[in-house]
Amino acid sequence: MNTVKEQMAEVINDQPLDASYEEIMRELAFQRMINRGMEDSREQRTLSNEEIERRIQSWQQ
């Protein structure tokens, strides 16, 4: 498995040469969100669609 630094370098190197600082930061943040979501899924820290619907409906009351 790649180190965090290697993963970040890969994301940065995949960006076009004219990418702005903001675009690169957005891509890094997006990749972090994906990694966290995958980790949550592996650890079964997820909610079913039904549970999400129930929670949203409770907010609307």
PQR file with spaces between the fields and no chain letter, atoms N, CA, C, O and H, PARSE charges and radii, in Angstrom:
ATOM       1  N    MET     1       0.843   -1.189    0.000 -0.4000 1.5000
ATOM       2  CA   MET     1       0.000    0.000    0.000 -0.0000 2.0000
ATOM       3  C    MET     1       0.880    1.240    0.000  0.5500 1.7000
ATOM       4  O    MET     1       1.918    1.286    0.660 -0.5500 1.4000
ATOM       5  N    ASN     2       0.451    2.230   -0.743 -0.4000 1.5000
ATOM       6  CA   ASN     2       1.202    3.482   -0.819 -0.0000 2.0000
ATOM       7  C    ASN     2       1.058    4.278    0.468  0.5500 1.7000
ATOM       8  O    ASN     2       0.044    4.198    1.162 -0.5500 1.4000
ATOM       9  H    ASN     2      -0.392    2.193   -1.279  0.4000 1.0000
ATOM      10  N    THR     3       2.082    5.037    0.763 -0.4000 1.5000
ATOM      11  CA   THR     3       2.000    5.938    1.911 -0.0000 2.0000
ATOM      12  C    THR     3       1.083    7.109    1.558  0.5500 1.7000
ATOM      13  O    THR     3       0.769    7.331    0.388 -0.5500 1.4000
ATOM      14  H    THR     3       2.905    5.102    0.199  0.4000 1.0000
ATOM      15  N    VAL     4       0.667    7.841    2.562 -0.4000 1.5000
ATOM      16  CA   VAL     4      -0.177    9.013    2.344 -0.0000 2.0000
ATOM      17  C    VAL     4       0.539    9.995    1.423  0.5500 1.7000
ATOM      18  O    VAL     4      -0.071   10.557    0.513 -0.5500 1.4000
ATOM      19  H    VAL     4       0.922    7.661    3.512  0.4000 1.0000
ATOM      20  N    LYS     5       1.810   10.196    1.657 -0.4000 1.5000
ATOM      21  CA   LYS     5       2.580   11.132    0.843 -0.0000 2.0000
ATOM      22  C    LYS     5       2.612   10.679   -0.620  0.5500 1.7000
ATOM      23  O    LYS     5       2.501   11.504   -1.526 -0.5500 1.4000
ATOM      24  H    LYS     5       2.305    9.739    2.397  0.4000 1.0000
ATOM      25  N    GLU     6       2.760    9.387   -0.849 -0.4000 1.5000
ATOM      26  CA   GLU     6       2.760    8.859   -2.214 -0.0000 2.0000
ATOM      27  C    GLU     6       1.383    9.018   -2.863  0.5500 1.7000
ATOM      28  O    GLU     6       1.284    9.351   -4.044 -0.5500 1.4000
ATOM      29  H    GLU     6       2.850    8.716   -0.113  0.4000 1.0000
ATOM      30  N    GLN     7       0.325    8.781   -2.088 -0.4000 1.5000
ATOM      31  CA   GLN     7      -1.031    8.949   -2.618 -0.0000 2.0000
ATOM      32  C    GLN     7      -1.289   10.402   -3.002  0.5500 1.7000
ATOM      33  O    GLN     7      -1.874   10.679   -4.049 -0.5500 1.4000
ATOM      34  H    GLN     7       0.405    8.512   -1.129  0.4000 1.0000
ATOM      35  N    MET     8      -0.850   11.326   -2.152 -0.4000 1.5000
ATOM      36  CA   MET     8      -1.036   12.744   -2.439 -0.0000 2.0000
ATOM      37  C    MET     8      -0.245   13.157   -3.674  0.5500 1.7000
ATOM      38  O    MET     8      -0.743   13.903   -4.517 -0.5500 1.4000
ATOM      39  H    MET     8      -0.375   11.101   -1.302  0.4000 1.0000
ATOM      40  N    ALA     9       0.976   12.676   -3.777 -0.4000 1.5000
ATOM      41  CA   ALA     9       1.805   12.999   -4.942 -0.0000 2.0000
ATOM      42  C    ALA     9       1.157   12.491   -6.222  0.5500 1.7000
ATOM      43  O    ALA     9       1.218   13.155   -7.256 -0.5500 1.4000
ATOM      44  H    ALA     9       1.381   12.070   -3.092  0.4000 1.0000
ATOM      45  N    GLU    10       0.540   11.324   -6.157 -0.4000 1.5000
ATOM      46  CA   GLU    10      -0.126   10.766   -7.335 -0.0000 2.0000
ATOM      47  C    GLU    10      -1.302   11.648   -7.767  0.5500 1.7000
ATOM      48  O    GLU    10      -1.471   11.928   -8.953 -0.5500 1.4000
ATOM      49  H    GLU    10       0.490   10.785   -5.316  0.4000 1.0000
ATOM      50  N    VAL    11      -2.106   12.081   -6.801 -0.4000 1.5000
ATOM      51  CA   VAL    11      -3.230   12.969   -7.121 -0.0000 2.0000
ATOM      52  C    VAL    11      -2.714   14.261   -7.746  0.5500 1.7000
ATOM      53  O    VAL    11      -3.246   14.722   -8.756 -0.5500 1.4000
ATOM      54  H    VAL    11      -1.968   11.854   -5.837  0.4000 1.0000
ATOM      55  N    ILE    12      -1.690   14.838   -7.150 -0.4000 1.5000
ATOM      56  CA   ILE    12      -1.127   16.088   -7.665 -0.0000 2.0000
ATOM      57  C    ILE    12      -0.567   15.889   -9.064  0.5500 1.7000
ATOM      58  O    ILE    12      -0.808   16.711   -9.948 -0.5500 1.4000
ATOM      59  H    ILE    12      -1.258   14.463   -6.329  0.4000 1.0000
ATOM      60  N    ASN    13       0.174   14.817   -9.275 -0.4000 1.5000
ATOM      61  CA   ASN    13       0.776   14.572  -10.587 -0.0000 2.0000
ATOM      62  C    ASN    13      -0.262   14.281  -11.662  0.5500 1.7000
ATOM      63  O    ASN    13       0.012   14.477  -12.846 -0.5500 1.4000
ATOM      64  H    ASN    13       0.370   14.149   -8.557  0.4000 1.0000
ATOM      65  N    ASP    14      -1.442   13.820  -11.276 -0.4000 1.5000
ATOM      66  CA   ASP    14      -2.510   13.554  -12.239 -0.0000 2.0000
ATOM      67  C    ASP    14      -3.211   14.829  -12.712  0.5500 1.7000
ATOM      68  O    ASP    14      -3.982   14.793  -13.672 -0.5500 1.4000
ATOM      69  H    ASP    14      -1.664   13.662  -10.315  0.4000 1.0000
ATOM      70  N    GLN    15      -2.950   15.945  -12.048 -0.4000 1.5000
ATOM      71  CA   GLN    15      -3.597   17.205  -12.414 -0.0000 2.0000
ATOM      72  C    GLN    15      -2.912   17.833  -13.623  0.5500 1.7000
ATOM      73  O    GLN    15      -1.714   17.641  -13.832 -0.5500 1.4000
ATOM      74  H    GLN    15      -2.324   15.975  -11.269  0.4000 1.0000
ATOM      75  N    PRO    16      -3.677   18.588  -14.422 -0.5600 1.5000
ATOM      76  CA   PRO    16      -3.059   19.280  -15.560  0.2800 2.0000
ATOM      77  C    PRO    16      -2.018   20.289  -15.080  0.5500 1.7000
ATOM      78  O    PRO    16      -2.084   20.768  -13.949 -0.5500 1.4000
ATOM      79  N    LEU    17      -1.071   20.602  -15.938 -0.4000 1.5000
ATOM      80  CA   LEU    17       0.002   21.520  -15.556 -0.0000 2.0000
ATOM      81  C    LEU    17      -0.511   22.900  -15.169  0.5500 1.7000
ATOM      82  O    LEU    17       0.114   23.586  -14.361 -0.5500 1.4000
ATOM      83  H    LEU    17      -1.018   20.212  -16.857  0.4000 1.0000
ATOM      84  N    ASP    18      -1.635   23.313  -15.731 -0.4000 1.5000
ATOM      85  CA   ASP    18      -2.164   24.642  -15.425 -0.0000 2.0000
ATOM      86  C    ASP    18      -3.199   24.621  -14.296  0.5500 1.7000
ATOM      87  O    ASP    18      -3.927   25.596  -14.112 -0.5500 1.4000
ATOM      88  H    ASP    18      -2.143   22.755  -16.387  0.4000 1.0000
ATOM      89  N    ALA    19      -3.269   23.530  -13.547 -0.4000 1.5000
ATOM      90  CA   ALA    19      -4.231   23.440  -12.437 -0.0000 2.0000
ATOM      91  C    ALA    19      -3.900   24.477  -11.374  0.5500 1.7000
ATOM      92  O    ALA    19      -2.737   24.714  -11.048 -0.5500 1.4000
ATOM      93  H    ALA    19      -2.677   22.738  -13.697  0.4000 1.0000
ATOM      94  N    SER    20      -4.956   25.091  -10.840 -0.4000 1.5000
ATOM      95  CA   SER    20      -4.750   26.084   -9.790 -0.0000 2.0000
ATOM      96  C    SER    20      -4.558   25.391   -8.439  0.5500 1.7000
ATOM      97  O    SER    20      -4.836   24.202   -8.277 -0.5500 1.4000
ATOM      98  H    SER    20      -5.901   24.898  -11.104  0.4000 1.0000
ATOM      99  N    TYR    21      -4.083   26.164   -7.495 -0.4000 1.5000
ATOM     100  CA   TYR    21      -3.915   25.675   -6.122 -0.0000 2.0000
ATOM     101  C    TYR    21      -5.257   25.156   -5.595  0.5500 1.7000
ATOM     102  O    TYR    21      -5.327   24.093   -4.978 -0.5500 1.4000
ATOM     103  H    TYR    21      -3.857   27.130   -7.626  0.4000 1.0000
ATOM     104  N    GLU    22      -6.327   25.931   -5.851 -0.4000 1.5000
ATOM     105  CA   GLU    22      -7.655   25.548   -5.367 -0.0000 2.0000
ATOM     106  C    GLU    22      -8.122   24.245   -5.999  0.5500 1.7000
ATOM     107  O    GLU    22      -8.708   23.407   -5.314 -0.5500 1.4000
ATOM     108  H    GLU    22      -6.271   26.795   -6.352  0.4000 1.0000
ATOM     109  N    GLU    23      -7.876   24.060   -7.287 -0.4000 1.5000
ATOM     110  CA   GLU    23      -8.280   22.827   -7.955 -0.0000 2.0000
ATOM     111  C    GLU    23      -7.536   21.622   -7.381  0.5500 1.7000
ATOM     112  O    GLU    23      -8.130   20.567   -7.160 -0.5500 1.4000
ATOM     113  H    GLU    23      -7.400   24.741   -7.843  0.4000 1.0000
ATOM     114  N    ILE    24      -6.253   21.781   -7.144 -0.4000 1.5000
ATOM     115  CA   ILE    24      -5.463   20.687   -6.573 -0.0000 2.0000
ATOM     116  C    ILE    24      -5.934   20.363   -5.168  0.5500 1.7000
ATOM     117  O    ILE    24      -6.070   19.192   -4.813 -0.5500 1.4000
ATOM     118  H    ILE    24      -5.771   22.639   -7.323  0.4000 1.0000
ATOM     119  N    MET    25      -6.185   21.390   -4.363 -0.4000 1.5000
ATOM     120  CA   MET    25      -6.667   21.160   -2.998 -0.0000 2.0000
ATOM     121  C    MET    25      -8.028   20.470   -3.017  0.5500 1.7000
ATOM     122  O    MET    25      -8.294   19.595   -2.192 -0.5500 1.4000
ATOM     123  H    MET    25      -6.075   22.342   -4.651  0.4000 1.0000
ATOM     124  N    ARG    26      -8.891   20.862   -3.958 -0.4000 1.5000
ATOM     125  CA   ARG    26     -10.208   20.235   -4.065 -0.0000 2.0000
ATOM     126  C    ARG    26     -10.068   18.754   -4.420  0.5500 1.7000
ATOM     127  O    ARG    26     -10.784   17.916   -3.872 -0.5500 1.4000
ATOM     128  H    ARG    26      -8.675   21.573   -4.628  0.4000 1.0000
ATOM     129  N    GLU    27      -9.158   18.429   -5.324 -0.4000 1.5000
ATOM     130  CA   GLU    27      -8.934   17.029   -5.696 -0.0000 2.0000
ATOM     131  C    GLU    27      -8.369   16.215   -4.531  0.5500 1.7000
ATOM     132  O    GLU    27      -8.758   15.066   -4.324 -0.5500 1.4000
ATOM     133  H    GLU    27      -8.576   19.110   -5.770  0.4000 1.0000
ATOM     134  N    LEU    28      -7.455   16.815   -3.777 -0.4000 1.5000
ATOM     135  CA   LEU    28      -6.905   16.128   -2.607 -0.0000 2.0000
ATOM     136  C    LEU    28      -7.998   15.869   -1.570  0.5500 1.7000
ATOM     137  O    LEU    28      -8.070   14.787   -0.989 -0.5500 1.4000
ATOM     138  H    LEU    28      -7.139   17.748   -3.945  0.4000 1.0000
ATOM     139  N    ALA    29      -8.847   16.874   -1.345 -0.4000 1.5000
ATOM     140  CA   ALA    29      -9.943   16.707   -0.383 -0.0000 2.0000
ATOM     141  C    ALA    29     -10.924   15.637   -0.871  0.5500 1.7000
ATOM     142  O    ALA    29     -11.411   14.831   -0.078 -0.5500 1.4000
ATOM     143  H    ALA    29      -8.789   17.753   -1.817  0.4000 1.0000
ATOM     144  N    PHE    30     -11.213   15.630   -2.180 -0.4000 1.5000
ATOM     145  CA   PHE    30     -12.125   14.643   -2.741 -0.0000 2.0000
ATOM     146  C    PHE    30     -11.569   13.237   -2.555  0.5500 1.7000
ATOM     147  O    PHE    30     -12.299   12.321   -2.176 -0.5500 1.4000
ATOM     148  H    PHE    30     -10.817   16.285   -2.824  0.4000 1.0000
ATOM     149  N    GLN    31     -10.288   13.067   -2.819 -0.4000 1.5000
ATOM     150  CA   GLN    31      -9.664   11.752   -2.652 -0.0000 2.0000
ATOM     151  C    GLN    31      -9.714   11.314   -1.191  0.5500 1.7000
ATOM     152  O    GLN    31      -9.933   10.138   -0.900 -0.5500 1.4000
ATOM     153  H    GLN    31      -9.694   13.810   -3.127  0.4000 1.0000
ATOM     154  N    ARG    32      -9.513   12.256   -0.275 -0.4000 1.5000
ATOM     155  CA   ARG    32      -9.591   11.940    1.159 -0.0000 2.0000
ATOM     156  C    ARG    32     -10.991   11.480    1.535  0.5500 1.7000
ATOM     157  O    ARG    32     -11.154   10.534    2.305 -0.5500 1.4000
ATOM     158  H    ARG    32      -9.335   13.212   -0.511  0.4000 1.0000
ATOM     159  N    MET    33     -12.011   12.157    0.985 -0.4000 1.5000
ATOM     160  CA   MET    33     -13.389   11.754    1.271 -0.0000 2.0000
ATOM     161  C    MET    33     -13.670   10.348    0.753  0.5500 1.7000
ATOM     162  O    MET    33     -14.339    9.556    1.418 -0.5500 1.4000
ATOM     163  H    MET    33     -11.878   12.926    0.360  0.4000 1.0000
ATOM     164  N    ILE    34     -13.161   10.045   -0.422 -0.4000 1.5000
ATOM     165  CA   ILE    34     -13.342    8.696   -0.979 -0.0000 2.0000
ATOM     166  C    ILE    34     -12.676    7.666   -0.080  0.5500 1.7000
ATOM     167  O    ILE    34     -13.277    6.644    0.253 -0.5500 1.4000
ATOM     168  H    ILE    34     -12.617   10.687   -0.962  0.4000 1.0000
ATOM     169  N    ASN    35     -11.436    7.934    0.312 -0.4000 1.5000
ATOM     170  CA   ASN    35     -10.717    6.990    1.172 -0.0000 2.0000
ATOM     171  C    ASN    35     -11.433    6.776    2.504  0.5500 1.7000
ATOM     172  O    ASN    35     -11.515    5.649    2.992 -0.5500 1.4000
ATOM     173  H    ASN    35     -10.948    8.764    0.042  0.4000 1.0000
ATOM     174  N    ARG    36     -11.948    7.851    3.089 -0.4000 1.5000
ATOM     175  CA   ARG    36     -12.665    7.722    4.362 -0.0000 2.0000
ATOM     176  C    ARG    36     -13.950    6.928    4.179  0.5500 1.7000
ATOM     177  O    ARG    36     -14.296    6.106    5.027 -0.5500 1.4000
ATOM     178  H    ARG    36     -11.881    8.766    2.693  0.4000 1.0000
ATOM     179  N    GLY    37     -14.657    7.162    3.087 -0.4000 1.5000
ATOM     180  CA   GLY    37     -15.880    6.425    2.810 -0.0000 2.0000
ATOM     181  C    GLY    37     -15.620    4.943    2.615  0.5500 1.7000
ATOM     182  O    GLY    37     -16.377    4.103    3.102 -0.5500 1.4000
ATOM     183  H    GLY    37     -14.376    7.830    2.397  0.4000 1.0000
ATOM     184  N    MET    38     -14.549    4.625    1.902 -0.4000 1.5000
ATOM     185  CA   MET    38     -14.198    3.220    1.694 -0.0000 2.0000
ATOM     186  C    MET    38     -13.833    2.559    3.022  0.5500 1.7000
ATOM     187  O    MET    38     -14.200    1.411    3.274 -0.5500 1.4000
ATOM     188  H    MET    38     -13.934    5.308    1.507  0.4000 1.0000
ATOM     189  N    GLU    39     -13.113    3.287    3.861 -0.4000 1.5000
ATOM     190  CA   GLU    39     -12.753    2.752    5.178 -0.0000 2.0000
ATOM     191  C    GLU    39     -14.004    2.531    6.027  0.5500 1.7000
ATOM     192  O    GLU    39     -14.131    1.502    6.691 -0.5500 1.4000
ATOM     193  H    GLU    39     -12.815    4.220    3.656  0.4000 1.0000
ATOM     194  N    ASP    40     -14.921    3.485    6.008 -0.4000 1.5000
ATOM     195  CA   ASP    40     -16.180    3.331    6.741 -0.0000 2.0000
ATOM     196  C    ASP    40     -16.946    2.111    6.245  0.5500 1.7000
ATOM     197  O    ASP    40     -17.515    1.366    7.042 -0.5500 1.4000
ATOM     198  H    ASP    40     -14.818    4.321    5.469  0.4000 1.0000
ATOM     199  N    SER    41     -16.962    1.910    4.944 -0.4000 1.5000
ATOM     200  CA   SER    41     -17.674    0.767    4.368 -0.0000 2.0000
ATOM     201  C    SER    41     -17.035   -0.545    4.814  0.5500 1.7000
ATOM     202  O    SER    41     -17.738   -1.482    5.191 -0.5500 1.4000
ATOM     203  H    SER    41     -16.499    2.516    4.297  0.4000 1.0000
ATOM     204  N    ARG    42     -15.716   -0.614    4.774 -0.4000 1.5000
ATOM     205  CA   ARG    42     -15.022   -1.829    5.213 -0.0000 2.0000
ATOM     206  C    ARG    42     -15.286   -2.130    6.677  0.5500 1.7000
ATOM     207  O    ARG    42     -15.413   -3.291    7.065 -0.5500 1.4000
ATOM     208  H    ARG    42     -15.145    0.148    4.469  0.4000 1.0000
ATOM     209  N    GLU    43     -15.369   -1.088    7.486 -0.4000 1.5000
ATOM     210  CA   GLU    43     -15.593   -1.246    8.930 -0.0000 2.0000
ATOM     211  C    GLU    43     -17.080   -1.316    9.278  0.5500 1.7000
ATOM     212  O    GLU    43     -17.452   -1.347   10.451 -0.5500 1.4000
ATOM     213  H    GLU    43     -15.266   -0.145    7.170  0.4000 1.0000
ATOM     214  N    GLN    44     -17.916   -1.341    8.256 -0.4000 1.5000
ATOM     215  CA   GLN    44     -19.372   -1.412    8.411 -0.0000 2.0000
ATOM     216  C    GLN    44     -19.921   -0.255    9.245  0.5500 1.7000
ATOM     217  O    GLN    44     -20.823   -0.435   10.064 -0.5500 1.4000
ATOM     218  H    GLN    44     -17.614   -1.317    7.303  0.4000 1.0000
ATOM     219  N    ARG    45     -19.371    0.914    9.025 -0.4000 1.5000
ATOM     220  CA   ARG    45     -19.866    2.133    9.676 -0.0000 2.0000
ATOM     221  C    ARG    45     -20.721    2.902    8.670  0.5500 1.7000
ATOM     222  O    ARG    45     -20.421    4.043    8.320 -0.5500 1.4000
ATOM     223  H    ARG    45     -18.638    1.061    8.359  0.4000 1.0000
ATOM     224  N    THR    46     -21.787    2.255    8.217 -0.4000 1.5000
ATOM     225  CA   THR    46     -22.671    2.853    7.227 -0.0000 2.0000
ATOM     226  C    THR    46     -24.115    2.757    7.696  0.5500 1.7000
ATOM     227  O    THR    46     -24.429    2.022    8.633 -0.5500 1.4000
ATOM     228  H    THR    46     -22.031    1.328    8.501  0.4000 1.0000
ATOM     229  N    LEU    47     -24.985    3.507    7.033 -0.4000 1.5000
ATOM     230  CA   LEU    47     -26.404    3.467    7.331 -0.0000 2.0000
ATOM     231  C    LEU    47     -27.155    3.021    6.082  0.5500 1.7000
ATOM     232  O    LEU    47     -26.746    3.316    4.959 -0.5500 1.4000
ATOM     233  H    LEU    47     -24.730    4.103    6.273  0.4000 1.0000
ATOM     234  N    SER    48     -28.248    2.312    6.292 -0.4000 1.5000
ATOM     235  CA   SER    48     -29.071    1.882    5.164 -0.0000 2.0000
ATOM     236  C    SER    48     -29.847    3.074    4.609  0.5500 1.7000
ATOM     237  O    SER    48     -30.009    4.094    5.280 -0.5500 1.4000
ATOM     238  H    SER    48     -28.579    2.072    7.204  0.4000 1.0000
ATOM     239  N    ASN    49     -30.323    2.930    3.376 -0.4000 1.5000
ATOM     240  CA   ASN    49     -31.159    3.975    2.782 -0.0000 2.0000
ATOM     241  C    ASN    49     -32.402    4.211    3.622  0.5500 1.7000
ATOM     242  O    ASN    49     -32.846    5.348    3.776 -0.5500 1.4000
ATOM     243  H    ASN    49     -30.192    2.102    2.830  0.4000 1.0000
ATOM     244  N    GLU    50     -32.958    3.146    4.161 -0.4000 1.5000
ATOM     245  CA   GLU    50     -34.159    3.276    4.983 -0.0000 2.0000
ATOM     246  C    GLU    50     -33.890    4.111    6.233  0.5500 1.7000
ATOM     247  O    GLU    50     -34.704    4.954    6.612 -0.5500 1.4000
ATOM     248  H    GLU    50     -32.597    2.222    4.035  0.4000 1.0000
ATOM     249  N    GLU    51     -32.755    3.875    6.863 -0.4000 1.5000
ATOM     250  CA   GLU    51     -32.397    4.638    8.064 -0.0000 2.0000
ATOM     251  C    GLU    51     -32.188    6.108    7.719  0.5500 1.7000
ATOM     252  O    GLU    51     -32.610    6.986    8.472 -0.5500 1.4000
ATOM     253  H    GLU    51     -32.094    3.191    6.555  0.4000 1.0000
ATOM     254  N    ILE    52     -31.549    6.380    6.604 -0.4000 1.5000
ATOM     255  CA   ILE    52     -31.341    7.772    6.175 -0.0000 2.0000
ATOM     256  C    ILE    52     -32.685    8.443    5.925  0.5500 1.7000
ATOM     257  O    ILE    52     -32.907    9.570    6.366 -0.5500 1.4000
ATOM     258  H    ILE    52     -31.206    5.667    5.993  0.4000 1.0000
ATOM     259  N    GLU    53     -33.584    7.759    5.219 -0.4000 1.5000
ATOM     260  CA   GLU    53     -34.920    8.311    4.968 -0.0000 2.0000
ATOM     261  C    GLU    53     -35.646    8.610    6.273  0.5500 1.7000
ATOM     262  O    GLU    53     -36.271    9.661    6.411 -0.5500 1.4000
ATOM     263  H    GLU    53     -33.403    6.843    4.861  0.4000 1.0000
ATOM     264  N    ARG    54     -35.565    7.686    7.234 -0.4000 1.5000
ATOM     265  CA   ARG    54     -36.214    7.884    8.526 -0.0000 2.0000
ATOM     266  C    ARG    54     -35.660    9.115    9.223  0.5500 1.7000
ATOM     267  O    ARG    54     -36.416    9.913    9.777 -0.5500 1.4000
ATOM     268  H    ARG    54     -35.057    6.832    7.122  0.4000 1.0000
ATOM     269  N    ARG    55     -34.346    9.271    9.197 -0.4000 1.5000
ATOM     270  CA   ARG    55     -33.733   10.438    9.861 -0.0000 2.0000
ATOM     271  C    ARG    55     -34.118   11.738    9.187  0.5500 1.7000
ATOM     272  O    ARG    55     -34.398   12.727    9.864 -0.5500 1.4000
ATOM     273  H    ARG    55     -33.731    8.623    8.747  0.4000 1.0000
ATOM     274  N    ILE    56     -34.137   11.751    7.870 -0.4000 1.5000
ATOM     275  CA   ILE    56     -34.521   12.973    7.154 -0.0000 2.0000
ATOM     276  C    ILE    56     -35.965   13.333    7.455  0.5500 1.7000
ATOM     277  O    ILE    56     -36.287   14.501    7.671 -0.5500 1.4000
ATOM     278  H    ILE    56     -33.909   10.948    7.320  0.4000 1.0000
ATOM     279  N    GLN    57     -36.830   12.336    7.469 -0.4000 1.5000
ATOM     280  CA   GLN    57     -38.247   12.599    7.774 -0.0000 2.0000
ATOM     281  C    GLN    57     -38.401   13.154    9.185  0.5500 1.7000
ATOM     282  O    GLN    57     -39.269   13.994    9.423 -0.5500 1.4000
ATOM     283  H    GLN    57     -36.568   11.387    7.294  0.4000 1.0000
ATOM     284  N    SER    58     -37.579   12.701   10.118 -0.4000 1.5000
ATOM     285  CA   SER    58     -37.687   13.221   11.492 -0.0000 2.0000
ATOM     286  C    SER    58     -37.283   14.688   11.563  0.5500 1.7000
ATOM     287  O    SER    58     -37.766   15.413   12.433 -0.5500 1.4000
ATOM     288  H    SER    58     -36.874   12.018    9.925  0.4000 1.0000
ATOM     289  N    TRP    59     -36.408   15.141   10.668 -0.4000 1.5000
ATOM     290  CA   TRP    59     -36.004   16.558   10.648 -0.0000 2.0000
ATOM     291  C    TRP    59     -37.134   17.440   10.152  0.5500 1.7000
ATOM     292  O    TRP    59     -37.225   18.608   10.530 -0.5500 1.4000
ATOM     293  H    TRP    59     -36.016   14.552    9.962  0.4000 1.0000
ATOM     294  N    GLN    60     -37.994   16.890    9.310 -0.4000 1.5000
ATOM     295  CA   GLN    60     -39.039   17.689    8.677 -0.0000 2.0000
ATOM     296  C    GLN    60     -40.275   17.811    9.557  0.5500 1.7000
ATOM     297  O    GLN    60     -41.241   18.463    9.160 -0.5500 1.4000
ATOM     298  H    GLN    60     -37.921   15.941    9.003  0.4000 1.0000
ATOM     299  N    GLN    61     -40.274   17.216   10.715 -0.4000 1.5000
ATOM     300  CA   GLN    61     -41.456   17.266   11.592 -0.0000 2.0000
ATOM     301  C    GLN    61     -41.375   18.406   12.561  0.5500 1.7000
ATOM     302  O    GLN    61     -42.283   18.595   13.370 -0.5500 1.4000
ATOM     303  H    GLN    61     -39.490   16.686   11.038  0.4000 1.0000
